[in-house]
Amino acid sequence: MIGIGAGDPDHLTLQAAKAIGRTDVFFLLDKGETKASLIDLRERIIRAYSKPSKRIVEGRDPDRDRNPADYTGTVADWRHRRSLVLEELITEYLKDDQNGSILVWGDPSLYDSTIAILEEILERGAIEFEFDVIPGISSVSALAAKHRIGLNRVGQPIQITTGRRLAEGWPDGVDDVVVMLDAQQAFTRHPEAQIYWGAYVSTEDELLAAGTVAEVGDEIVTTRTEARERHGWIMDTYLLRRPPATDR
């Protein structure tokens, strides 16, 4: 399992490049025509660093409801169906003496399901394999670099969460919150906070904005809506930083 960074091919680490060079079979899950660019980048990276004899095997990524009543149950079902697709591909295309790789956006440890999916496959016991995880540059670290900021203030904690959780209220005990997967655009509820926002970070389509939510919130909402319509998908991340309690 290879973290390939947030979208810039130069994010690839030497460790990741070496692992790609050892790979016999690459497994890609196709998310459909609207997200073809996600597959294209992976294939560019594979061509640049893999051996000539490698194979690329694609499976169809199962669809899921993006606004379900039962979010946890829906995600669990989606992961299960993904595991069945991947298990079938591994069984059919990977020989006992070969190395297979899955290229993961950003870093596999942060809001990605691939580790859990491989563990579910192993728990079923139909096939056996060992796997390693190679870290990558996350969208969070890429966002901070693009805005030239640190994620935390001196001696203070940060929390990484989702838009769904932020919509329920600002987390206790922190003034700096990194938010991912925010279809609700929950930042609009905090006009006093400073926001450092980015979409498609480190790709050719990169969009950035910074300021207080009161100043740039409407602009971000409009930009985000237009970009999603244009591309058919969006991946954005932001740091929301509110004044210390003594200043509020």
Disulfide bonds with the S-S distance in Angstrom:
none
